[in-house]
Amino acid sequence: MRCPGAGVVLAGFVLAGAVTLGGQAPARSVGDKDWVGAPVKELTPAKALSTKQRAAREEEWRREIRRQLYVPEVLPPLEAKTWSTFSPVAGVVAERVTYQTADGMVVPAVVYRPDPKTVPWQGKLPGIVIVNGHGGDKFSWYAFYSGMMFASAGAMVVTYDPIGEGERNIDKKSRAGSHDKIVDAPHWGQRLAGLMQVDAMQAVNYLAARPEVDAQRIAVVGYSMGAFIAGITGAIDPRIHAVILSGGGVYDGPGGYFDSNPLPCQSPPYRSLSVLGDRGAVLYALNAARGPMFVMNGDNDTVMDMAHHGPDWFASERARAVALRGTDRDMFTTVLYPGISHRTSWVDRDGVSWLGRQIQFAYWTDKDIATMPVTHVSEWAKANGVDITANYLREDREGGLDALGKGYPGIKREDLMVLPEKDWEAMKGRLTYEAWAAKTLAAERAATP
């Protein structure tokens, strides 16, 4: 099935009422069930506040989110290092890079950029950060395809390994799910989610520090778990200009999708944000304060429970967020594809076109994007020996995507390894989930009376 469907842009306006955060301590993430079904605290609508009060409230929300998720007020030094480079396709250079994240850990990343020796560009490049879905990493097809595609369009693209995956896995495995382990520590989930936030924020820092990149034209795109992460990153990091959430964005209320999700990287941190009141509306309001957002889903996405998060649900969420902002300027828009399930829709024409309008690619124009040939992902994967699980090779999922561009290869796994074996062994105490977990558990025990 290759049916792109029609986009639905939602709008509305609903008033909510008021809450003061009051510097509450981070909520416990294990063993506390009192939140289930609890009423949502009302928040004061923007129309009842002055411009100064609205700005102060938004900054207070950002501080509270960062505090609940253990995101430091000052991010660590980047300590970026380029280990080597290669060219996966004509006109594109890929750099094997590391940068520092929270807790002294290190992130391996592959950074894709146009090759100025092939086609020079004028001015500066936009930047894009790819945030993977659960079990995904820089080896995932959509990470390296996005890297090559967006670099061909004229952007610099960061793809990286989340904690516990790829080179941050003790066995260098993908789809390992190492961070899914349940650890009986009061704030484990918040600390894990905070690490993931800093991973993404440091990728933004990396792009902003590159002399080729315009720091005002940086976008973050996230898929599934990555959409959960990216929506929060966009809320707390105003430097980001544009955000795409694909297969996600269902920031609902008490006992809802994320509250009941068993994964420690999602349920505990989302529950901890209950201190905000109407969490979804607050996150979307903060994103609108930062810049534009596009939420892309299929109406048959059982992974995200879209049966209970249809157009009416998004319209209500949007209206409450508009009430908190006092304007619909830069409030998220959404597309819902009929008959489609879970997928990375930012590679399709809709996603690339929206992103191009927000960050202005150095090469591709709106006309180029509108007329560009596409690659059907399931056929491409089979022809190029690209690893996509059977469940996601389905036509209603990733396999059915028509990704922009032609002629992109499947990149060999060994080519996407950043660190030489000797260096990986020397650095694994700063790379792997196990090393982070030991350090974090010690911090939890030290902080618990």
N, C-alpha and C positions, 0 to 999 in steps of 0.2 A: 504494500500500500504506500503510495507516494502522494498523500493529500495534505498540503500545507495548511489548509483551513484559513479562516479569516481572523484578523486581530480585532479585539474588543478593547477600546479605551474606556476606562471607567471614571466616573466623576460623581461628586455628591458633597453634601455638607451636613454634618450632624454635630451638635454641641455636646461636649462632655463636661465634667466639673472638676475638683481640686485635691492635691495631696502635697505634703512636704516630705522630702526624703529624710532629712534630719540626721544624716551620717550614720545610718544603721550599720551594724557589723555585717560582714559577708554571711549570707545564709548558709546553713549546713546543707550539704548535697546528698547525704545518705541518711536514711531512716526517718526522715520527716515527711509525713503524709498529710499534714494539716492543710496543705495548699490545695488539695484536690477538691474541685467544685467551689472553692472559696470565691466570694464576690470580688469583683475588680473595683479597686478604689477609683473614684471619679477624679478627673483632672480638670483644672480650671481652663475654660476655653480661652484662646488667644485674645479674643475681643475684649475680655475683662482685664487684660494686662497691658501695660505700656510697652513700647518697643524695647526699652531697657530691661524690663522685667522678663519679657519673652526671651531675650538673648541670654539673660542670667539663668533662666530656667533650663534652657537648652544646654548651656555649659555645665550646669549642675547634673543634668541627666548623663552627659558624657562622662563626667568624673565618676559618677556612681557606677556606671557600667564597667568602666575600667577597674574600679576598686573591687567590684564583685568578682571580676574575672582575673584579678591579680595582674593586670596589665600595668607595667610601671609608668609613672608619670613621665620619666625621661627614658627613651628607648636606648638600648645598649649601643656602643660604637659598632659601626657596620663591619669593619675589618674585612671588606670585600677582597677577594683574590680570584684572578683568572688563571686557571690551571693550563688550559689548552683550547684550541679552536678547531673547527672542521666546517665543511660546507655540505649540508645535506641535500641541497638542490641549487641549481644555478641562480645566482643573484641573492642568496641568503647565506649569512655567516652565523654559526652557532658557537657560543662561548661556554665552556665548562667552568662554572663559577661556584665559589662558596661565600656565604655571608653569615654574620653572627646573629643569633636570635636570643630569646629570653633564657635566663638561667645558665648562661655561658655555653649554650649549645650552638651547633653550627648547621646551616642548611645548605645541602648541595642543590644547585640549580643549573639548568641549561637556558641560556639567554639567546634568543634569536633576534637578528637585526638585518636590515638590508645591507648589501655589499656596495659601498660607494664606488668601488672600482668598476662595478657593472653598470649601475645607473645612479649617478649622483642625485641628490635631492637639494631643494632649496629650504632654507630656514632650519627648524628643528623637527625632530620626530615626536609623535605621541608615544606613550608607553602603555602597556597592557600587562596586568598580572593575572595568571590563570590559577584558580583555586580549585583543586580536585575534589571529586566526589569521594565517598567512603571507599577505601581500598585502592583508590587511584593515586597516581604519582606522575612524575615527569616522563615515565615510560608509557603511560596510557596513550592510546591512539589520538584522543582528542587534544591532549596536551601538545604532542609534537606536531600534529596536523595544524592546530591553531598557531603554533609558533611559526611554522613555515608560511602558512597562509597570511597571517597578519604582517609578518616581515615582508612578504612579497607586496602587500598593500602599502607598505611604508610605515612600519611601527617597530618599536623595540618591545620584545615580549619575554617576560620571566615565567618559566615553568619550574616547579620545585617539588621536592619530596616532602610530604607531610610526615610528622613524627610516626615512626613505626613502619614506614613503607620505603621501598627502594633502598637507597644507600643509608637510610636512617633505620633500617631493619637489621637485626643482628645477623641474619642470614642473607641479606640483600635481596629479599623477596618482595614481590608486589602482591597486592590483594591479601596481605598477611593479617590485617586486623589486629595488630599487636596492642594498640591502645584501647581495644574494646574490653580489656580485662577489668573486672570490677574490683576496686581496691577500697577497703573499709577505712576511709580517712575522711574527715568532715568536709573538706573542700577540694577533694581530688578532682572532681569534674570541672570545677571552676578553674583550677590551675591548668588542667589539660586544655580547656578551651582558651585560656589566656595565652598559653604557648602558641596555639594555632593563630590567635589574633596577631601576636607579635611576628610570627613567620610572615604573614601577609603584609603587615605594616612595614616590616623591614624590606620586603620586596619593593614596596612603594618607595621607601628611602633609597634603595639601590637605583631605581630608575631616575628619581629626582636628582641623584648625584652624578648621573652620566651627562657629560657635556653635550651629547647629541640629542638629549631629550628635553622637551618643553615640560617643566614640572607642573604647568597649569593644564596639561592635556593627558593626564594619567587616568586610566580606567581599570577597574577590577571586575573580573567575570568569574562567577562561581557556580558550580553544579552540585545539586543534591546536598551532601554535607558541606560542600564548598559554598553553596548558596546560603546555607545557614551562617557560615563563617563570614562570607562577604557582606551580607546584609548588616551584620553587627559591625564589621570593620568600617563600612561606609557611614554608619551612625556615629562612630567615635573618632574618625579621622577625616576632618574637613578638607585635607589636602587633595583627596581623591575627587576627580571631576565627575566621572560617570561610573555606574555600576549596572551589571546585568546579573540577574538571578535566573538560572535555568533549572527547572525541576526543583522548585522551592518557593520560599517567600510566605509560607503558611504560618506566620507568627500569630498564633491564636491565643485563646484565653486559658484559664485554669482547667487542668485535666484534659487539655486538647492534644494535638499531634505531638508537639515537642515535649510537653510535660510528661506524656506517657511513653515516649520513646525510651527504650531501655539502655541506649548507648550512653556511656559516661561523658562523651564529648558533646552531647546535645541536651538530654533531659536535665541533669543537675545544673549546668550553667543557665539554661533558660528559666528553670524554676527560681534560681537565685535572683533573676531580674524582676521577680514579682514585686520587689520594693518600688519599682517604677510606677506600678498601677497598671494601666492599659499598655502592656508591653509592646504589642504589635503596632499600635498607633504611635507610640513614642519612637520606636525604631524607624518607622516610615517617616515620621515628622522630622527626625534628625537627618535622615538621608536627604529629604527634600531641602533642608537647610544647607546641605553640602552641595547638591547638584542633582542632575537627572538620573533616573533609574528605570530600567525596563525589566519586567517580570514575565518570564516565558514558561508556560506549562502546557501539558496536554490534558484534555478533559477526562482521559481514561488512565491517568497516572495513579495506579494503586499504591506505589511506593510513597507518594505524598498525600494519599487519601483525598484526592481531588474531588471525589464524590461529595465530600462535605466542605469543599473549598472552591466553589464555583463562582460565577460572575457576581451573584448577590453578596457572597461572603467578601470578595475583594472590594466590591463597591462600598460595603459597610466599613471595612477596614480603612479604605481610602478617605471616606467622609470623616471618620473620627480623627484621622491624622491631619486632614485639612483644618478641622476645628482647632486642633492644638497649634498648628502653624499660623492660622489666620489668613492663609492664602493657598491657592492650589499651584502656585509657581513651583516648577520642578518636582511636583508630586508624582509618584510612580505611575506609569502606565503599564498595561498588561496585555498579553496575547494568550489566547487559549485555543489550542489546535484540536479540532474534532477527531476523536478516535485514536489519539496519540497518547503514548505512555511516557516513560522516563527517558530523557535524552538531553544532550548538550546543544540546544537550539541556537546558540550564538554563532555556530559555524554555518547556519543556513542564510539565505539571502536577507531575511528579515533582520536577523541578529547583526550581520555585517553592515547592512545599510544603516540601522539605528546607531551602531557604534561609530561608523564613519561620519555621521552627521554631528556626533558629540565631540569627537577628538580630531577630526580632519586628518585622514591618512595622507602621507607625503606623496603617494603615487595614485592610488585608486580614487576616482571621482564617483559621484552618485551614478552617473551614466555608465561608467565601467562596471559598477556593482550590479546595476539593473540588467546588464546584457551579458554578464560573464557566464561561461559554461560552468557546470557543476559536476561533482563526483558523487555517485551514489555509494554510500559508505560500505554497505554489505558487500557489494561487488568489488570495490577497491580493496577491502580487507582480505577477501579470498584470493584476489589476484596477486596481492603483495605479501601474503603470509603474515598479516597483522593480527596480533592476539586480541580478540574480543570474545568474551564468553558467549556461549550459545544463547543464554537468556537475554543478553543485550545486543546480539546480532539480529534480533527480531526486527521486522519491518516497522512495527509500531514503536520501537525503541531506537537505540543509536544506529542500528543497521539501516533503518529507513531514511536517515537523513540525507539530504542532497547538499553536501558541503561545497562552498564556493571554491572554484579553481580546479585545474586539471594538472596531472603530471607529478603530483607530490608522491614521493616514495614512502614505503614503510621503513622507518629507521631501525637499524639493528640495536638490540639491547646494549651490547657492549659499547656502541658509539655514544650512548646516552649516559654512561658511567662517567662521573666527574673526577673521582679521585683514583690515582694509581693505587694498586693493592697495598703497597708498603705504607703509603700515607693514610689510607683508610684504616689500616690496623693501628697506626700510631694515634689516630684521631677518634677512634670509635667511642671513647669515653665522652666525647662531646657530640656524638652523632646519634646514637641508638636510643630507642625507647627505653630499653633496660637501664641504660646509664642515667637518663633523665628521671626515670621512675625511682631509682634508688636515691637520687639527690632530693627529689620532691617529697618522697616519703619521710626522709630525715627532717626536712623542713616542716612537714605537717606534724610530726611527733614533737619537734621542738616547740611548735606554736600551741600545742594542745596541753592544757593544764593537767 
